[in-house]
Amino acid sequence: MRKHCVSCGLKYEREVGYFYGSMYVSYGIQTLLVTVMYLLNIYWWKMDALYLVFWIIGSALAIFPLTFRWSRIIWIGMFTKYQPELKGHAWHDKQ
C-alpha cells in the first residue's frame, strides 16, 4: 500500500497500527459473504455441507485481496474528512 495518496497527498497511515480497526470491517464483509452463500444454499443451491464449506472457504480466499482493500478504504473514510478544495495539494500534514 502506498504511503500517500497520489492525487491529494493524504497520508494513509496516521499512526502505527492505524488500520487494525479495518480488520473488523473486513470481518463484517466476510461474514456477510458467508451468510449470503449459506442462505443461497438453503433456498437454491442445495449443496452437500462439505461441498458448501469448501465453496465458502475458496470464495473467501479468492476475494480476500478485494475485501482487504475495501476494508481499509471504509476505515479511512470513517475518520477522514473529504476536502475537495485541497485536491492536488499536499495536505497530509494539516490533518
N, C-alpha and C positions, 0 to 999 in steps of 0.2 A: 504494500500500500504506500502511496506517495506521502510525503511529509506535509505538503501544502497543496492547495487547490491551484491548478494551472491557470484558471480563469481569474480568480479573485485574490489568491494568496492566503486564504484561510488556513491556519494551522490546524490540522485534524486532531492530533493527539494533544490535548490540553495539559495533561499530566500523566505520569506513569500509571498505567492501569486504567486509563480513561475508558477504554472500550470493554472492560469486564462486564459492565451492565448490559452490553449488547448481546451477551450470551443468553440472557433472559428473553430478549426479543427473538433470538434465533430458536430458542427452546419453544417459544409460543408458535412460531411459524411451522416448525417441525411437528409439533403436537397437532396443529390444525391439519397438516398433511395426513398424518396417521389417522386422525378422526374421520376425515373425508373418505380416505381409502377404506376404512373399516365399514363406514355406512354404505359406501358403494358396493362392498362385498355382501353385506347383509341383504340389500334390496335389489342388486342387479347381477354382480359377477358370480356369486355363489361358489367361490373357490374353496378348496380344502384349507384348513387352518395353517398347515405347514407351508403350503404354497403362498398363502397370504402373508405370512411372516417374512418369507424370503423376498416377496414382491415389495413389501413396505421397507425393509432394510435396504434393498437395492435402490429403490426410488429415493430414499432419504440420503443415501450416499451419493447418488447421481446429482441431486440438486443442492448438495451441501455448498459448493462454491457460490451458488446464487444466494442462498439464504445467509451465508456468511457476509456477503457484501450488503444485502438488503438490510440485515440487522444493524450493521454499522451505519448505514445511511439513515435509518429510522432513529437510531440512538443519537447521532449527532444532530439530527433535525429537531429532536425534542429539546435540545439545550442551546441551540444556536439560532439567533435571530437573523432572518434573511434581510439584507440591506442592499437593495438593488442600486442605490445611488453610489455605493462604493465598489461596484463591479469594475474590475480592471485595476483596482488599487490594492496595494499590499496592506490590508487592514488587519492582518493576523495579530499584530502587536497591540492593537487597540482593544481587542476582546479580552 
